[in-house]
Amino acid sequence: MVDSEVPEYEFSWPEVWKTWNWPANYPTYQDLRSYFDHVDKVIGVKKDTAFNTVVVGAHFDTDEGRWHIKTEDGRLTKAKYLVLGTGFVSKFFILSMPDLIYFLTDVDRPLSDTSPTGGMDKFKGTIHHSSFWPDEEISVKGKRCGVIGTGASGVQIVQAWGPKADEVKVFQRTPNLAVPMRYRKLSVEEQERGKAWYPELFKYRETSFAGFHYDWYEKETFDDTPEEREAFYESVWEKCGFRYWVAVYKDNLFDAKANPESYKFWAKKTRARIGDPRKRDILAPLDMPHFFGIKRPCLEYSYYEQFNRETVDVVDIKNNAIKEFTETGILLNDGTHYEFDVIAVATGFDIVTGVMTQLGLESINKTKLQDEWVKGCETYLGVTTSGFPNMFHIYGPHGPTLLSNGPTSVEIQGRWIADAIDKMNKNNIKYINPKPEAAKEWKQHILDLNNRSLFPTTRSTYMGGSMPNKIVEPVCYTGGIPAYTKEIREALDSMEGFDIVDQ
């Protein structure tokens, strides 16, 4: 299930939304599959798509003005423009032992060169990784289940398995500060009536900080009295979803004194849902584990209630890490052993940059992108990369990406890319290449914006993810959708940040 509501979480193309209705305000995986089938019927994407095709290399020929793209099956494709729509969580990772131990204890260290299965091959039961989840339902009835990781995938797995399994043990490093999603069914009649407002809603989402149909409250946290704050938080909590992330007080992600107020209210609401005192203190501690909202909150509908079941428990591994997998389960450092039939590994992805660095992209300077970005990624405007002419990326590093509603960012960047290509074609431009100094200035801009926020205070997806060998750095533009749009449009108008080569 996605974490954004419709219609904010869909394309703004009238020919698509006018002929489509959703079953509920938060689409499921199956709903999205149906939606994309509908999109294809309307605009015809599949006829121009090569499925099950893995790109293994690409380089730009400056004389020819063409990209040469190689695929795993031996094909070679030439194109003037290369657009990377590879997403930000497409590359999973499974940590090897003892790397999993360090991943689960927040300790930085290089990845070890050991078993690619993370030592999990010892386990004789069934293991599922969240990135390779089967289409068919996993049967857990009558089984003892373990869940490693409490990110977005972990939360959803617990909600699905909790009511069905004989036993669920959840291994938690850091509490997930999840908020209620307020899921509800939608009727066709309700949506058809609302479509009169869709054009305005799609315009509005590009004016809000994070690209949703709501925005920061105009006040700062301490502008209100404690009683007024409580009433305000309560009003936001009633609708909740991401409102209790990017529609609270406007200083919440930027002021270290103000932010704990939002955590206190979250803890009060969440702790009231958990009956067992031990579980309550692990899942929703009174002491804030990190500033609220600097890790993208997960949306949940019954996550905390699952732990009120006698069959569902949480194992705190912050200071008692997983030592190893055994034939029958998982062994902790203190010697505690848990036996399982099924284990779900939800340890995440090589976030934001992972896919771009595995495509074998070669610059015009004969360097590889994966080598250039070892010490940190560098882009220009969050859509181009110096040394890679006529290459664009969308919903990736240095754009709003994780701090935004996906469709909003995708449409803003997609429109920019389309306009850039149109401008090049009309002006007989062979290729554009971001100037190195422009890319360095953009990276510094990303750092400066980030340092005005609370994001640098903890390791998170906003700071490059949790891979032990990956540099900690901001990967998203934190200035908000309107400011980002203004900056990249002005850069396209002037083209001052690009070296331009004519035909």
N, C-alpha and C positions, 0 to 999 in steps of 0.2 A: 504494500500500500504506500502511495506517495505521501509526502509530508506537506503538500500545498493544496489548497482548495481550488475547485473549479468555480468560475471560469478563468481565474487568474492563472491556473496551470493548464493552459492550452494555447494553441496558435490563434493569432488575431485575424486570420484570413476569413473574411465573410463567407466565401464559398464553402469553407469547412464547417464553421460553427453554426451556420444557419441550417445545416442539414444533419446536425448531431446533437444528441442529448445523453447525459450521463445518468447512471443508476444511483449515484451517491455523490456527496460533496468531496470525498477523498477517493480517487480512483484506485482500484486494486491492479495487480499485475495483469489479470485477465482483461480488465476494463481498458488498460493502456494498449494491450495487443489489439483489441477490437477497434480502438480509436485510430491506431496507426494503419490498420486495414482500411478504415474509412478515409483517412487522409490520402492513402495511395489511390483509392478509387476516384477521388476528386482531382488530385494533381498528377497522378501517374509517376510515382518515384521508382517503383520496382523495375520498370523497363530499362532504366538507366543505371541499375545497381548490380554489381558483381558480388553475390553473397559468398560466405565461407572462403573469403580471400584474404590472405595475410600478407601485408606489405613488409618486405625484409630489407629494402634499401631504396634510396632516392637521392639523386644529385641534380643540380641545375647546370645546364650548359649555357654559358654566357654568350657564346658565339651564335648558337642556335636560338637562344631565348626560350628554351623548353626544359621542363622537368622530365627526367627519365626515372620512372618508378618501376621497381622490380617487385614481383610477388613470389610467394613461396612455391607456386606451381610452375615457375619459370617464365611467366609472361612479362613483357616489357611494354609499358604504356608511356606515351609522351603527352605532355600537357603544358600549356603556357602558364597556367595557374594551378597551385596545389593548396587545397583547403583541408585542414585537419579538423574534423569534427569528432575527435576521438574520446571526448568526455573526460571527466575528472576522476572516475573510479572504475576504469575499465581494466586496470592491471592489478590483479590480486597478488598477495604474497602469503606464503606459508613459511613461518620461521623454523629454522632448524634448532635443535637443542645444542648448546644452551641459550641460543638467541631468544627463544620463546620466553625463557626465564627473565631475561633482561627486558624484553618487550612488556612483560606483565608486572615489572617493578619500576618502570620509568628510569632505568639507568642507561646512559648512553655508552655504546661500545660498538666496534666494528662487527659486521656480520661474520660469522664463522663459515668456513667452507666445508660443510658437512652434509648429511643426508638431505636431499631436496624435499623429502617428505616430513622433515622436522622431527624425526624419531618416532613418528606416528605409526610407522610400518610395524612396530612391535605389537601394537594393539590388534587383537584378533576379532574385535567387533566391527561395527560399521562407523565410518567417519564421513561426515559431509562438511565441505567448506561452503560458506555463505555465497561465494561467487560462482560456485558450480552447483547451485541448488537444482535438483531435478524438477521437471515440469509436473510429474505426478506427485501426489501427496505422499509424504513419508509416514509410514505407519509406526507409531510409537506406543500403541496400546499394549499394556502389559510389559513395557520395557523400562529399564533404568537408563536415564539420559543425562548427559553432561553438556553444558554450554560454556564455551570458553570465549569471553569477551562480552561486553555490555554496551557496544555501540548500537547504531540503528538496527543492524541485522540481528544482533543478540536480543534486543528488546522484542523484535517481531517473532523470533523463534520461541522465546519464553512464552509469549502470549498464545502462540499456536500449540505448543507442546504441554503447557501447564495443565490444561483441562483433560488431556488425553493420556499422558504417560503415567506409569506406576510411580515414577520418581524422577524429579528433575533437580540437578545440582547446578547452580550458576556460579562460575568462577569469575569474581569481580576484582579488578585492580582499582578502578576509580568509579565512584557512583555516577550513573547517568542521570543528569538533571532533566529528566523528561517531563513534558507537559501534556495535558489532555488534548486530544484532537477534536473532540466533539463531532464525531461521525454521525451523519444522518442521511437517510434516503432522500432522493430528489424525484419529484414527479415530472413528467413531460410538460404538464400544464404550467407548473411553477417556472420551469426553465424557459418555455416559450414566452411567458409574460416578461421575464427578466431580460430577454434578448433585445428589447428596445433600448436597454441601457448598455449593452455590450460595447458599442463603439467608444462610449465615454469611459467605460471601465478599462478598456485596453489602452486608451490614452493616459488615464490616470496612473496606471501601474508604472509607467515610465517617468513619473514625477515624484514617486515615493522613494525613500532611502534605499529600500531593499527590493523594490519592484513588485510589492504586493498591493492589495487594495486597501491598505491602511498604512499609517506612518507614525513616526514618533509623536508622543504627546508634546504639546508646545512648551510645557513647563519643565524645569529641572527638579530633581528629587526633593531637595530641601526647600523648594518654594512652597510646598504644602506642609501643613501640620501633620503629626503622626496619624491623627484621626482621618484627615483628608487623604493621606497616602494609602491608608488601609482601605478606604472606600474606593479609591481609584483602582488599586490593584484588584480588588474584588470585582469591579466592573469589567476589567480586562479579562480576568480569569473566567468569568461567566461564558465568554465566547472562546477564549483561549486560542489553541493552535499557536501559530507563530506570533500572534498578537502579544503574547507574554514573552516576547523576545525583541521584536522591533516595532512595537506600538506602545511601549511603556515610556517612562520619562526619558527625555532626549539625551541625558548625560549618562545613561545606565551602562553603556559599553565604553565609557571614556573617563569616568570619575571613580577613583578607588574608594573614596569615602561614601559615595552614593550607591554603588553597586550592591553592597551587602544588604541593603534594604529590600531589594527584589529577591535576594536569596532567602532572607528570613521569612518572607511571605510564602515563597515556594516551599520551604521546609515545613512550615506550619500546615499548609494544605496537604502536602504529600505524607507527612508523618501521621496525619489523622487517618490515612487509608491503610496503614500497616499495623496489624494487631500485635505481633510479637516484638517486644522491646529490643531484643538482640538484632533481629532482622532490620528493624526500624533504624537503629543507629548505624548499620552498615549501608543501607540503601539511601537514607536521607539524613545524614548526620547533622547535628546542630552546628558543628564547626564547618564552615564553608570549605570544600575541597579545592575550589578555585573560583574565580569570579564568575558570576552567573552570566551565561550567554556567550562566553568567549570560546566555548566549544558549541558547535551548532546543536541546539536542543533536539532531541528525538521527540516525536509525537507518539503518544500511546493511548490505548483505550481501556486496558485492563492489566497493565504490566505489574503495578504494585499489588493489586488484588491477588495475583497469582501466588504471591508469597504468603498469603493468608491460608493457603492450602497446606496441610500437613505434609503433602508429598512434594512440595517445592521449597527449596532452601537456597541460601546464598552463602558462598564460601569466600571469605575475605582473603585474597592472596597478595595484598599490598606488601605485607611484611612476612609472608609465608608462601613463597612462590612455588609454582609447579617445578618439581625436580625432574620428572621424566614420565613418559608413557610406559605402561607395562602391558603385558598380554591381556590383562583383564580390566585395566582402567588407568587412573592417574595417581601418581605419588607426589606428595608435597615435601618440602624441605624438612619439615618436622617429623616426617615418617608416616603421616596420615595417608591412608590409601582409600580411594573411592573406586568402586567397581561399577562398570557401565556396560550396556549392550550397544548404545548409540552415543556418539559424541559429535556435537556441532562445533566447528571451529570458525568463529566470527572475529578473526584478528585483523580484518580490514584489507586495505588496498595500498598500493604505491600511489598516493594521492596526487592529483592534479598534473604532475609532470611525468608520471610513470609511463604512460603510453607513448607520448611524444619521444621519449628517450629510448624506446625499444624498436623504433621503425627503421633504424639504420640510416638516418638522415645525414647527408654530408654537405657541408658548407662549400661555398666557392673558394674558401681558403684551404680546402682538403681536410678539414677537421670534422669530427663527428659530434653531433649535438649531445649525445650521452657523455662525451668527454668534456665538452665545454661547460656542461651544467653540473659537473661533479661538485664544484665549489659554490653552486647556486645558480638558479635560472636567471636569464636576462632576456627581456623582450622590449619591444617598443609598442606602447599603447595597449598592451595585452592582447594584440591581434597579429603582430608581425615579429620577426626575429632577424637581427642583423647577421648578414652572411648567408641568408637563405632568401634570395630574391623571389618575389611573386608567391611567397608562401604565407598563408594566413592560418591562424588557429582560432577556434571559437569555443567559448566556455572552458577556458584553460587558464594557465598562469597569468597573473597580473591584470586580470579583468575582475569584475565584481563576483563572478562565479559562486563560490560557496556562501557568500554573504548576500545572496540574492535569490529571487525566484527564477528558476532556470529558463522558462520560456521568455521572460522579459530580457534577460541578458542575451540570450541566443538571438532574439529578433533585433536588438540594438546593434550587436556585433555583426550579425548577418547582413543587415541593411548597410552597415559601413563597408563591409567587404564587397558587396554587390556594387555599391557606388564607387568604390576605389577601382574595381575592374572596369566599370563603365567609363570612368574618367580616363583610364589608361587607353582603352580602345578608341575613344573619341579623339584623343590627343596623339594617337600613333606612338604610344610609349612601349618600348620593348620590355623593360622591366624596371621595377623600383626595388631598392634595397635600403633598409633602415641604416642611417649613419651610426657608427659605433658610439659616438658621443651622445646621440639622441637616446640610444638604448640605455646607456649608463645614467643619463639624467632621469629617464623614466623609472629605472630601478631605484634610484635615490628618492624619487618622489613616492614610490611605493613604501619605502622604508620610513620616510618622514610621516606619511599619513598613518602608518601602522603604529609608530611610536607615540602618536597622540591618543591612541586607544589603549585598552587593557589587554589586547591580544598577545603582546610579547610576554606576558607574565606566566604563561604555561605552554607546554607543548601540545599542539592540537593540529587538526587538519588545516587550520588557518596559518599555521607555522610550519607547514610542510609534511605533517603526518607523523607517525610513530615508528617508521622504519629506523632501526638502530644505526644504520650507516649513512643516514641522509642528513644533510645540513639543515639546521633549524633556521628558517627564514620565512618572512611573510610571502605568501603566494597569491594573495587576493588584494584587489583595490578596495580600501576601506573608507573611501570618501563618499560613497553613496552613488546610486544610479544617475541622478541628475547631473552631478559634477563630472562623473565619468563620461557621460554622453557629450556634454559640452566640450570637454577636453579633446576627445578623439575626433569630434566633428571639426573643431577648429584646426586640428593637425591635418585633417584631410583637405580642408580648404586651402591651407598654405603650402602643404607638402614640403615644408622646410626641413623636416626630420628625415627626408629620404634623398638618397642619390638616385637620380633619374637618368635612365639611358633610353634614348629614342631609337626608333627602328632605323 
